[in-house]
Amino acid sequence: MKSDIHPKLVPARITCVCGNVVETLSTQEDIRVEICSKCHPFYTGQQKLVDSEGRVEKFRQRYNIKD
């Protein structure tokens, strides 16, 4: 294996918007995410609408869908 071609791994802190913090190794020291295993609907069993940039509202308006 060639030496000095791989990036250095440093202790990293991954922070989710829900407040969950995970310590790991990465090439970046501070990583921020929007969804983690503590708040993702697949892992929690709760249905949560994840809407980025109002796409769901645009779809509902286009096809006249009401809740």
DRENGU-306928 format. One record per atom (N, C-alpha, C): residue in one letter; atom name; x, y, z. Coordinates in steps of 0.02 Angstrom, whole numbers, plus 50000, padded with zeros to 5 digits. Layout:
N
aa:A&at:CA&u:X&v:Y&w:Z;
...
//
This chain:
67
aa:M&at:N&u:50041&v:49942&w:50000;
aa:M&at:CA&u:50000&v:50000&w:50000;
aa:M&at:C&u:50044&v:50062&w:50000;
aa:K&at:N&u:50025&v:50112&w:49961;
aa:K&at:CA&u:50064&v:50173&w:49959;
aa:K&at:C&u:50055&v:50214&w:50023;
aa:S&at:N&u:50108&v:50244&w:50045;
aa:S&at:CA&u:50103&v:50285&w:50105;
aa:S&at:C&u:50087&v:50357&w:50087;
aa:D&at:N&u:50058&v:50393&w:50134;
aa:D&at:CA&u:50042&v:50464&w:50128;
aa:D&at:C&u:49992&v:50482&w:50073;
aa:I&at:N&u:49948&v:50435&w:50053;
aa:I&at:CA&u:49897&v:50453&w:50004;
aa:I&at:C&u:49827&v:50452&w:50034;
aa:H&at:N&u:49820&v:50426&w:50094;
aa:H&at:CA&u:49755&v:50422&w:50126;
aa:H&at:C&u:49744&v:50482&w:50172;
aa:P&at:N&u:49683&v:50507&w:50176;
aa:P&at:CA&u:49670&v:50563&w:50221;
aa:P&at:C&u:49676&v:50541&w:50294;
aa:K&at:N&u:49691&v:50588&w:50337;
aa:K&at:CA&u:49699&v:50574&w:50408;
aa:K&at:C&u:49631&v:50568&w:50441;
aa:L&at:N&u:49622&v:50518&w:50484;
aa:L&at:CA&u:49561&v:50511&w:50522;
aa:L&at:C&u:49568&v:50547&w:50589;
aa:V&at:N&u:49517&v:50586&w:50606;
aa:V&at:CA&u:49516&v:50623&w:50669;
aa:V&at:C&u:49452&v:50606&w:50706;
aa:P&at:N&u:49451&v:50614&w:50772;
aa:P&at:CA&u:49388&v:50604&w:50808;
aa:P&at:C&u:49336&v:50654&w:50783;
aa:A&at:N&u:49276&v:50628&w:50768;
aa:A&at:CA&u:49224&v:50670&w:50740;
aa:A&at:C&u:49162&v:50668&w:50784;
aa:R&at:N&u:49124&v:50722&w:50781;
aa:R&at:CA&u:49062&v:50727&w:50818;
aa:R&at:C&u:49006&v:50739&w:50768;
aa:I&at:N&u:48959&v:50692&w:50763;
aa:I&at:CA&u:48902&v:50697&w:50717;
aa:I&at:C&u:48842&v:50720&w:50758;
aa:T&at:N&u:48813&v:50777&w:50739;
aa:T&at:CA&u:48757&v:50806&w:50776;
aa:T&at:C&u:48696&v:50809&w:50731;
aa:C&at:N&u:48640&v:50782&w:50757;
aa:C&at:CA&u:48576&v:50784&w:50721;
aa:C&at:C&u:48535&v:50842&w:50746;
aa:V&at:N&u:48486&v:50865&w:50706;
aa:V&at:CA&u:48444&v:50920&w:50728;
aa:V&at:C&u:48399&v:50900&w:50786;
aa:C&at:N&u:48389&v:50836&w:50798;
aa:C&at:CA&u:48348&v:50813&w:50854;
aa:C&at:C&u:48388&v:50816&w:50920;
aa:G&at:N&u:48453&v:50828&w:50915;
aa:G&at:CA&u:48494&v:50833&w:50976;
aa:G&at:C&u:48539&v:50773&w:50988;
aa:N&at:N&u:48531&v:50720&w:50950;
aa:N&at:CA&u:48572&v:50661&w:50958;
aa:N&at:C&u:48643&v:50674&w:50935;
aa:V&at:N&u:48692&v:50652&w:50975;
aa:V&at:CA&u:48763&v:50661&w:50958;
aa:V&at:C&u:48797&v:50593&w:50956;
aa:V&at:N&u:48836&v:50581&w:50903;
aa:V&at:CA&u:48872&v:50518&w:50894;
aa:V&at:C&u:48946&v:50535&w:50887;
aa:E&at:N&u:48988&v:50500&w:50924;
aa:E&at:CA&u:49061&v:50509&w:50919;
aa:E&at:C&u:49089&v:50452&w:50876;
aa:T&at:N&u:49131&v:50469&w:50827;
aa:T&at:CA&u:49160&v:50420&w:50782;
aa:T&at:C&u:49225&v:50448&w:50753;
aa:L&at:N&u:49252&v:50415&w:50703;
aa:L&at:CA&u:49311&v:50439&w:50668;
aa:L&at:C&u:49291&v:50460&w:50597;
aa:S&at:N&u:49320&v:50514&w:50573;
aa:S&at:CA&u:49305&v:50538&w:50506;
aa:S&at:C&u:49361&v:50584&w:50483;
aa:T&at:N&u:49357&v:50606&w:50422;
aa:T&at:CA&u:49405&v:50654&w:50396;
aa:T&at:C&u:49385&v:50725&w:50414;
aa:Q&at:N&u:49322&v:50734&w:50436;
aa:Q&at:CA&u:49297&v:50799&w:50459;
aa:Q&at:C&u:49286&v:50796&w:50534;
aa:E&at:N&u:49296&v:50852&w:50569;
aa:E&at:CA&u:49288&v:50852&w:50641;
aa:E&at:C&u:49216&v:50861&w:50663;
aa:D&at:N&u:49177&v:50902&w:50628;
aa:D&at:CA&u:49109&v:50917&w:50648;
aa:D&at:C&u:49062&v:50906&w:50589;
aa:I&at:N&u:49012&v:50862&w:50598;
aa:I&at:CA&u:48965&v:50845&w:50545;
aa:I&at:C&u:48895&v:50856&w:50572;
aa:R&at:N&u:48853&v:50891&w:50534;
aa:R&at:CA&u:48784&v:50903&w:50554;
aa:R&at:C&u:48737&v:50869&w:50504;
aa:V&at:N&u:48688&v:50831&w:50531;
aa:V&at:CA&u:48641&v:50795&w:50489;
aa:V&at:C&u:48570&v:50814&w:50508;
aa:E&at:N&u:48522&v:50801&w:50463;
aa:E&at:CA&u:48452&v:50818&w:50476;
aa:E&at:C&u:48414&v:50759&w:50506;
aa:I&at:N&u:48433&v:50698&w:50489;
aa:I&at:CA&u:48398&v:50639&w:50513;
aa:I&at:C&u:48449&v:50587&w:50535;
aa:C&at:N&u:48437&v:50556&w:50594;
aa:C&at:CA&u:48481&v:50504&w:50619;
aa:C&at:C&u:48439&v:50443&w:50638;
aa:S&at:N&u:48469&v:50392&w:50665;
aa:S&at:CA&u:48433&v:50332&w:50684;
aa:S&at:C&u:48385&v:50343&w:50743;
aa:K&at:N&u:48396&v:50396&w:50781;
aa:K&at:CA&u:48351&v:50410&w:50838;
aa:K&at:C&u:48286&v:50443&w:50815;
aa:C&at:N&u:48286&v:50478&w:50758;
aa:C&at:CA&u:48226&v:50513&w:50737;
aa:C&at:C&u:48200&v:50490&w:50668;
aa:H&at:N&u:48234&v:50443&w:50635;
aa:H&at:CA&u:48212&v:50419&w:50569;
aa:H&at:C&u:48150&v:50375&w:50578;
aa:P&at:N&u:48098&v:50385&w:50536;
aa:P&at:CA&u:48036&v:50346&w:50543;
aa:P&at:C&u:48046&v:50271&w:50537;
aa:F&at:N&u:48094&v:50248&w:50500;
aa:F&at:CA&u:48105&v:50176&w:50492;
aa:F&at:C&u:48125&v:50144&w:50559;
aa:Y&at:N&u:48166&v:50178&w:50597;
aa:Y&at:CA&u:48191&v:50151&w:50660;
aa:Y&at:C&u:48144&v:50166&w:50719;
aa:T&at:N&u:48108&v:50221&w:50717;
aa:T&at:CA&u:48065&v:50239&w:50773;
aa:T&at:C&u:47996&v:50208&w:50768;
aa:G&at:N&u:47973&v:50191&w:50709;
aa:G&at:CA&u:47907&v:50163&w:50700;
aa:G&at:C&u:47853&v:50217&w:50696;
aa:Q&at:N&u:47872&v:50279&w:50702;
aa:Q&at:CA&u:47825&v:50335&w:50697;
aa:Q&at:C&u:47829&v:50364&w:50627;
aa:Q&at:N&u:47771&v:50381&w:50601;
aa:Q&at:CA&u:47771&v:50411&w:50535;
aa:Q&at:C&u:47784&v:50486&w:50542;
aa:K&at:N&u:47833&v:50509&w:50507;
aa:K&at:CA&u:47853&v:50579&w:50511;
aa:K&at:C&u:47863&v:50604&w:50441;
aa:L&at:N&u:47832&v:50659&w:50425;
aa:L&at:CA&u:47837&v:50687&w:50358;
aa:L&at:C&u:47902&v:50726&w:50352;
aa:V&at:N&u:47945&v:50705&w:50307;
aa:V&at:CA&u:48008&v:50739&w:50295;
aa:V&at:C&u:48000&v:50777&w:50230;
aa:D&at:N&u:47993&v:50843&w:50236;
aa:D&at:CA&u:47979&v:50884&w:50177;
aa:D&at:C&u:48037&v:50933&w:50167;
aa:S&at:N&u:48067&v:50929&w:50109;
aa:S&at:CA&u:48120&v:50976&w:50093;
aa:S&at:C&u:48096&v:51025&w:50040;
aa:E&at:N&u:48101&v:51088&w:50056;
aa:E&at:CA&u:48085&v:51142&w:50010;
aa:E&at:C&u:48011&v:51144&w:49990;
aa:G&at:N&u:47966&v:51120&w:50033;
aa:G&at:CA&u:47895&v:51125&w:50019;
aa:G&at:C&u:47870&v:51083&w:49962;
aa:R&at:N&u:47903&v:51030&w:49945;
aa:R&at:CA&u:47884&v:50989&w:49888;
aa:R&at:C&u:47817&v:50954&w:49898;
aa:V&at:N&u:47803&v:50934&w:49960;
aa:V&at:CA&u:47740&v:50900&w:49973;
aa:V&at:C&u:47682&v:50948&w:49963;
aa:E&at:N&u:47688&v:51010&w:49988;
aa:E&at:CA&u:47636&v:51059&w:49979;
aa:E&at:C&u:47625&v:51075&w:49904;
aa:K&at:N&u:47679&v:51081&w:49867;
aa:K&at:CA&u:47673&v:51094&w:49795;
aa:K&at:C&u:47636&v:51037&w:49760;
aa:F&at:N&u:47650&v:50974&w:49779;
aa:F&at:CA&u:47617&v:50917&w:49750;
aa:F&at:C&u:47542&v:50918&w:49767;
aa:R&at:N&u:47527&v:50932&w:49831;
aa:R&at:CA&u:47456&v:50934&w:49851;
aa:R&at:C&u:47418&v:50990&w:49817;
aa:Q&at:N&u:47449&v:51047&w:49807;
aa:Q&at:CA&u:47416&v:51102&w:49773;
aa:Q&at:C&u:47405&v:51085&w:49699;
aa:R&at:N&u:47454&v:51053&w:49668;
aa:R&at:CA&u:47449&v:51037&w:49598;
aa:R&at:C&u:47392&v:50988&w:49584;
aa:Y&at:N&u:47384&v:50938&w:49628;
aa:Y&at:CA&u:47334&v:50887&w:49617;
aa:Y&at:C&u:47272&v:50896&w:49661;
aa:N&at:N&u:47267&v:50954&w:49694;
aa:N&at:CA&u:47209&v:50972&w:49734;
aa:N&at:C&u:47194&v:50919&w:49788;
aa:I&at:N&u:47245&v:50897&w:49824;
aa:I&at:CA&u:47238&v:50847&w:49877;
aa:I&at:C&u:47233&v:50883&w:49944;
aa:K&at:N&u:47182&v:50863&w:49984;
aa:K&at:CA&u:47173&v:50893&w:50050;
aa:K&at:C&u:47182&v:50840&w:50103;
aa:D&at:N&u:47203&v:50861&w:50162;
aa:D&at:CA&u:47214&v:50814&w:50217;
aa:D&at:C&u:47149&v:50786&w:50243;
//
